[in-house]
Amino acid sequence: MQQIIADRNRNAPAASKRTYKVEEIANILDIGRSSAYHLVRQGSFKTVRIGTSIRVSKKSFDDWLDRQNL
C-alpha cells in the first residue's frame, strides 16, 4: 500500500502533490538549491526527513508563500 501511495505522489501533477522536494522549491521560487536549503534550515516551512531526503509540506510552503510580499 505504501508503495502505491509513493508511486502516485511521484507521478502526480504539482497541484495534487502533498510534498515538494527542496529542488522543486528552488524551481518554484527561481532560486538556487543552496538558498532553498537555507529556507528549510530556517524553519520557514514544515519538513520531514526520510533517510537523507527532505520533503517540504506543500500546505506549509503554500501558506508561507502566500504570506510573502511578492
C-alpha positions in Angstrom: 0.0 0.0 0.0 2.8 2.5 0.9 4.5 1.8 -2.4 1.2 2.6 -4.3 1.0 5.9 -2.5 4.6 6.7 -3.1 4.2 6.0 -6.8 1.1 8.2 -7.0 2.9 11.1 -5.3 6.0 10.7 -7.6 3.9 10.9 -10.8 1.2 13.3 -9.6 0.9 16.8 -11.0 2.2 19.6 -8.7 -1.4 20.6 -7.8 -2.1 17.2 -6.2 1.2 16.5 -4.5 1.4 16.7 -0.7 5.1 17.3 -0.5 7.8 19.0 -2.5 11.5 18.2 -2.9 13.8 21.0 -1.9 14.9 21.2 -5.6 11.2 21.8 -6.5 11.0 24.6 -4.0 14.1 26.1 -5.7 12.5 25.9 -9.1 9.1 27.4 -7.9 10.9 30.3 -6.3 13.5 30.6 -9.1 16.4 30.5 -6.6 19.4 28.3 -6.2 19.4 25.0 -4.3 21.6 26.4 -1.5 19.1 29.2 -1.0 16.2 26.8 -0.9 18.1 24.6 1.7 18.7 27.8 3.7 15.0 28.4 3.9 14.5 24.8 5.0 17.1 25.2 7.8 15.4 28.5 8.9 12.2 26.5 9.5 10.2 28.6 7.0 8.0 25.5 6.3 7.2 22.1 7.8 9.5 19.4 6.7 10.0 15.7 7.1 13.3 13.9 6.7 13.2 10.4 5.1 16.7 9.0 5.3 18.8 11.6 3.7 15.9 13.1 1.8 14.0 16.2 2.9 10.4 16.7 1.9 8.6 20.0 2.4 4.9 20.1 3.3 3.1 21.6 0.3 0.5 23.2 2.5 3.0 24.8 4.8 5.1 26.0 1.8 2.0 27.4 0.0 0.9 29.2 3.3 4.4 30.6 3.7 4.4 31.8 0.1 1.0 33.5 0.5 2.4 35.5 3.4 5.3 36.9 1.5 5.1 40.3 -0.1 5.8 39.4 -3.7 
